[in-house]
Amino acid sequence: MYVWINRLNLQIHSVKIFIDNYIPFIKWMVIPYILWYLYIWFVIFYLAFYYKKLFILHTKGVILSKLICMVIYITYPTYVIRPEILGTDIFSKLIEMVYSNDNPVNVFPSIHVLQSLLTHKAIIHIKGVKKWVKYSSLLFIVMVILSTLMIKQHYILDVIGAYSLALITTKFIYNEKHEGYSIKTIKSRLLEDRF
């Protein structure tokens, strides 16, 4: 569905806000953006082989949230303005590859951010998972989120929309009770098993 909707190339709404003007374009941040594909697929296959119940929960969350994204992409099409890539270095070439394979549309909410958060949520629910794995996953998803902004694939509101959707989806899928949204509780969700 995403590929089909992306090909429509509907450039109607922009969710760019003033903060986006201050986010620098950093070419080497394309690396975590691309590594994201390995991260999400590795976790999916790992869960499928070793933690089938968690795999099912995670898959339900991914499918549900992405279906919601598809509805949003069709009913409220958004786009992002990308910079012109002038360099010939490896990072420039990788960004050009990303740009050429993905129209600058369907940006709110960000699927890169959404699935990063859902994947991290699954990792912290693995029974007996080591703390270093949790922290490594957290560090990586932070890099992915920053990469979506710094290679100009998304705007701040795309990230906020994806975080909100991931939070709602995981509360529904994992049957969690509502808690406050202070910085402290957000931090504890990300580091422990409460997202």
Salt bridges, closest charged atoms under 4 A:
ASP89 OD1 - LYS27 NZ 2.93
ASP158 OD2 - HIS154 ND1 3.43
GLU176 OE2 - LYS121 NZ 2.55
GLU179 OE1 - ARG194 NH2 2.81
GLU192 OE1 - LYS134 NZ 3.81
